[in-house]
Amino acid sequence: MEKKNRYRNPVRVAAVFRLVFFCLLLGIVGGTFVFLRNLHVKRGDEIRKVEIEIAELDHEMQLWEIRIAGARDRIELSRRLKWLGSDLQPIDPSRILKIDATAAKE
């Protein structure tokens, strides 16, 4: 009888359930990790797009500030008028009136 059962390897039900449970647990943990990692990468891409847009708007704002400063400068304004071929007369500095801001408030 001993030789008859020698190559027989009985599979226990508890061992099969334990193996299936660990495989399912490993699959769920792996799937959750991949899902969370993909969500993290997508949000990172969105943040990067917004940061690039902010940098572009900041650059555009600086350009507008330079243009406004150039438009307020008399020499720059005269140069632009000449470049455009305007019929306007050059600005005479002796005819410019300066108003004190503190005197206007009183």
C-alpha positions in Angstrom: 0.0 0.0 0.0 2.8 2.3 0.6 4.0 2.1 -3.0 0.5 2.8 -4.3 0.2 6.3 -2.6 3.8 7.2 -3.1 3.3 9.6 -6.1 0.0 10.9 -5.1 0.0 14.6 -4.0 -3.3 15.6 -2.6 -4.3 19.3 -3.0 -6.0 20.7 0.0 -9.0 23.1 -0.5 -7.6 25.6 2.1 -4.3 25.9 0.2 -6.2 26.6 -3.1 -8.4 29.3 -1.5 -5.3 30.8 0.1 -3.5 30.9 -3.3 -6.5 32.4 -5.0 -7.0 35.0 -2.3 -3.3 36.1 -2.5 -3.5 36.4 -6.3 -6.6 38.5 -6.1 -5.1 40.7 -3.4 -2.0 41.2 -5.4 -4.0 42.0 -8.5 -6.2 44.5 -6.6 -3.2 46.2 -5.1 -1.4 46.4 -8.4 -4.4 47.7 -10.2 -5.0 50.4 -7.6 -1.3 51.4 -7.8 -1.5 51.8 -11.6 -4.8 53.7 -11.3 -3.4 56.1 -8.7 -0.2 56.6 -10.7 -2.0 57.4 -13.9 -4.2 59.9 -12.0 -1.1 61.5 -10.6 0.5 61.8 -14.0 -2.6 63.3 -15.6 -2.9 65.9 -12.8 0.8 66.7 -13.2 0.3 67.2 -17.0 -2.6 69.6 -16.2 -0.5 71.5 -13.7 2.3 71.8 -16.2 -0.1 73.2 -18.9 -1.4 75.8 -16.5 2.2 76.8 -15.4 3.2 77.2 -19.1 0.1 79.3 -19.7 0.9 81.5 -16.7 4.5 82.0 -17.9 3.2 83.0 -21.4 0.7 85.4 -19.8 3.5 86.9 -17.6 5.7 87.3 -20.7 2.9 89.0 -22.6 2.2 91.3 -19.6 5.9 92.3 -19.6 5.7 93.1 -23.3 2.6 95.3 -22.8 4.3 97.1 -19.9 7.2 97.9 -22.2 4.9 99.1 -24.9 3.0 101.3 -22.5 6.2 102.7 -21.1 7.4 103.4 -24.7 4.1 105.1 -25.5 4.4 107.4 -22.5 8.0 108.4 -23.3 8.2 111.5 -25.4 11.3 110.6 -27.3 9.9 107.1 -28.2 6.6 108.7 -29.2 8.4 111.2 -31.5 10.5 108.4 -33.0 7.4 106.3 -33.7 5.6 109.2 -35.3 8.6 109.8 -37.6 8.8 106.1 -38.4 5.1 106.0 -39.3 5.4 109.1 -41.4 2.9 111.0 -39.3 2.0 114.6 -40.2 2.0 115.6 -36.5 4.5 118.2 -35.3 7.2 117.1 -32.9 6.6 117.7 -29.2 8.1 121.0 -28.0 9.3 120.4 -24.4 8.8 124.1 -23.5 5.1 123.8 -24.1 4.5 120.8 -21.8 2.8 121.6 -18.5 3.6 119.5 -15.5 0.9 119.2 -12.7 2.0 118.3 -9.2 -0.1 115.4 -8.0 -0.1 116.6 -4.3 -1.5 120.0 -5.3 -4.3 118.5 -7.3 -5.5 116.5 -4.2 -5.9 119.7 -2.0 
